[in-house]
Amino acid sequence: MADNKIPLKFRLYTAKYKTKMFFKSVKSKLIGGKKMEGFNLKGKKAIVFGIANDQSIAWHIAKGLNDAGCQIAVAYQERVEQLVKPLLGMLNNPLAEKCDVVDDVLLTEFFGKVEKEFGKVDFLIHSIAFAKKEHLQGKYYDTDRRGYQVAQEVSSYSLAELTRRVMPIMNDNGSILAMTYYGSEKVAPNYNVMGVAKAALEASVRYLANDTGEKGIRVNAISAGPIKTLAASGIGDFQKMLDYAKEKAPLKRNVDADDVANLAVFLCSDMSKNITGQVIYVDAGYCIMAV
Ligand SMILES: NC(=O)c1ccc[n+]([C@@H]2O[C@H](COP(=O)([O-])OP(=O)(O)OC[C@H]3O[C@@H](n4cnc5c(N)ncnc54)[C@H](O)[C@@H]3O)[C@@H](O)[C@H]2O)c1
């Protein structure tokens, strides 16, 4: 898109964001990353799908894996390029390429590039989801056919697609992770078609774990409590979800993306070598409550 076609509001936001990320990057170089005590992923390589900006769960996971010694290949959507590029300086020697899970040409190019540059990889992080905004509010039965298809294709089917593409270049004993939410099991008002897509995603995790198990490759999902991100801002009354989760959870607090990243590093490490096909909660205990 030509610069003059990008709304002024977004251009101003991008300029401010780039400055903020520049200083963050300098600080990160001077102080170094947060050390993940007990987790040594030196020499490991990970593919991360789903970084849109510095709030993304995928970004926190990428940084956590990077700080544990892992090299990262970032697959980002073209529309968020301006927000992803300033983050790359905070990673050690990353590979970064445009990709979209509904575009076979871009997928083939991306995996080809990863194979050429990395050879084999050890981890795949699937931290992506999409549904039309109008389908994340009101009645679930108002979802139209195309809206249902797109939510399933991007948020659920893509895990099988990415697993199939990564298998030929994945080392034995690798780890694949997907992100999910409790709205797959119980009704979360407004979550609607995404809850249905997450149910399919969680079932996929189990089938994929069975498919990949003979190579020692594990597939798990992290079910996170609500976190303010770009994707979350599309869900109707999201602030209410945050407030309610905090009030009802035994720990009386919300979770953040670093909580998810810590679990992701554990699930990539050998410390979790016999955990597969699971949905593991990072929700301050919210899901154990009946009332
Ligand atoms: N934020 C929450 O409250 C929360 C809670 C539980 C689970 N999750 C899940 O975590 C994951 C990450 O979401 P997030 O909250 O970090 O938001 P986010 O907006 O930062 O990340 C969503 C990502 O999906 C990517 N994406 C969308 N369509 C794509 C496509 N066609 N091809 C490739 N990438 C595509 C976007 O570029 C973006 O990077 C999602 O699966 C989401 O459902 C989020």
The ligand as an SDF file (V2000), in Angstrom:
LIG
                    3D

 44 48  0  0  0  0  0  0  0  0999 V2000
   -5.5040  -12.8690   23.8400 N   0  0  0  0  0  0  0  0  0  0  0  0
   -6.2430  -13.7720   24.4590 C   0  0  0  0  0  0  0  0  0  0  0  0
   -7.0310  -13.4630   25.3480 O   0  0  0  0  0  0  0  0  0  0  0  0
   -6.1000  -15.2240   24.0990 C   0  0  0  0  0  0  0  0  0  0  0  0
   -6.5220  -16.1990   25.0280 C   0  0  0  0  0  0  0  0  0  0  0  0
   -6.4100  -17.5410   24.6790 C   0  0  0  0  0  0  0  0  0  0  0  0
   -5.9160  -17.8960   23.4370 C   0  0  0  0  0  0  0  0  0  0  0  0
   -5.5170  -16.9250   22.5560 N   0  0  0  0  0  0  0  0  0  0  0  0
   -5.0080  -17.3370   21.2590 C   0  0  0  0  0  0  0  0  0  0  0  0
   -3.6590  -16.9380   21.1450 O   0  0  0  0  0  0  0  0  0  0  0  0
   -3.3300  -16.8580   19.7570 C   0  0  0  0  0  0  0  0  0  0  0  0
   -2.6040  -15.5590   19.4890 C   0  0  0  0  0  0  0  0  0  0  0  0
   -3.4820  -14.4650   19.6200 O   0  0  0  0  0  0  0  0  0  0  0  0
   -3.0620  -13.1090   20.3520 P   0  0  0  0  0  0  0  0  0  0  0  0
   -4.0530  -12.9030   21.4400 O   0  0  0  0  0  0  0  0  0  0  0  0
   -1.6320  -13.0940   20.6640 O   0  0  0  0  0  0  0  0  0  0  0  0
   -3.4250  -11.9980   19.2620 O   0  0  0  0  0  0  0  0  0  0  0  0
   -2.5640  -11.3680   18.0640 P   0  0  0  0  0  0  0  0  0  0  0  0
   -3.5160  -10.5250   17.3010 O   0  0  0  0  0  0  0  0  0  0  0  0
   -1.3640  -10.7090   18.5790 O   0  0  0  0  0  0  0  0  0  0  0  0
   -2.1460  -12.6520   17.2240 O   0  0  0  0  0  0  0  0  0  0  0  0
   -2.9810  -13.2450   16.2570 C   0  0  0  0  0  0  0  0  0  0  0  0
   -2.0870  -13.5230   15.0810 C   0  0  0  0  0  0  0  0  0  0  0  0
   -2.7520  -14.3020   14.0870 O   0  0  0  0  0  0  0  0  0  0  0  0
   -2.1710  -13.9290   12.8680 C   0  0  0  0  0  0  0  0  0  0  0  0
   -2.9940  -14.3680   11.7480 N   0  0  0  0  0  0  0  0  0  0  0  0
   -4.3140  -14.1370   11.5360 C   0  0  0  0  0  0  0  0  0  0  0  0
   -4.6880  -14.6370   10.3450 N   0  0  0  0  0  0  0  0  0  0  0  0
   -3.5780  -15.2070    9.8000 C   0  0  0  0  0  0  0  0  0  0  0  0
   -3.3130  -15.8590    8.5790 C   0  0  0  0  0  0  0  0  0  0  0  0
   -4.2700  -16.0350    7.6500 N   0  0  0  0  0  0  0  0  0  0  0  0
   -2.0580  -16.3150    8.3360 N   0  0  0  0  0  0  0  0  0  0  0  0
   -1.0650  -16.1370    9.2500 C   0  0  0  0  0  0  0  0  0  0  0  0
   -1.2540  -15.5060   10.4330 N   0  0  0  0  0  0  0  0  0  0  0  0
   -2.4970  -15.0500   10.6940 C   0  0  0  0  0  0  0  0  0  0  0  0
   -2.0860  -12.4110   12.9600 C   0  0  0  0  0  0  0  0  0  0  0  0
   -1.1760  -11.8670   12.0190 O   0  0  0  0  0  0  0  0  0  0  0  0
   -1.6040  -12.2450   14.3830 C   0  0  0  0  0  0  0  0  0  0  0  0
   -0.2000  -12.1980   14.4070 O   0  0  0  0  0  0  0  0  0  0  0  0
   -4.6200  -17.0350   18.9920 C   0  0  0  0  0  0  0  0  0  0  0  0
   -4.7600  -18.3920   18.6030 O   0  0  0  0  0  0  0  0  0  0  0  0
   -5.6640  -16.7050   20.0500 C   0  0  0  0  0  0  0  0  0  0  0  0
   -6.9200  -17.2790   19.7870 O   0  0  0  0  0  0  0  0  0  0  0  0
   -5.5940  -15.5970   22.8760 C   0  0  0  0  0  0  0  0  0  0  0  0
  1  2  1  0
  2  3  2  0
  2  4  1  0
  4  5  1  0
  4 44  2  0
  5  6  2  0
  6  7  1  0
  7  8  2  0
  8  9  1  0
  8 44  1  0
  9 10  1  0
  9 42  1  0
 10 11  1  0
 11 12  1  0
 11 40  1  0
 12 13  1  0
 13 14  1  0
 14 15  2  0
 14 16  1  0
 14 17  1  0
 17 18  1  0
 18 19  2  0
 18 20  1  0
 18 21  1  0
 21 22  1  0
 22 23  1  0
 23 24  1  0
 23 38  1  0
 24 25  1  0
 25 26  1  0
 25 36  1  0
 26 27  1  0
 26 35  1  0
 27 28  2  0
 28 29  1  0
 29 30  1  0
 29 35  2  0
 30 31  1  0
 30 32  2  0
 32 33  1  0
 33 34  2  0
 34 35  1  0
 36 37  1  0
 36 38  1  0
 38 39  1  0
 40 41  1  0
 40 42  1  0
 42 43  1  0
M  CHG  2   8   1  16  -1
M  END
$$$$
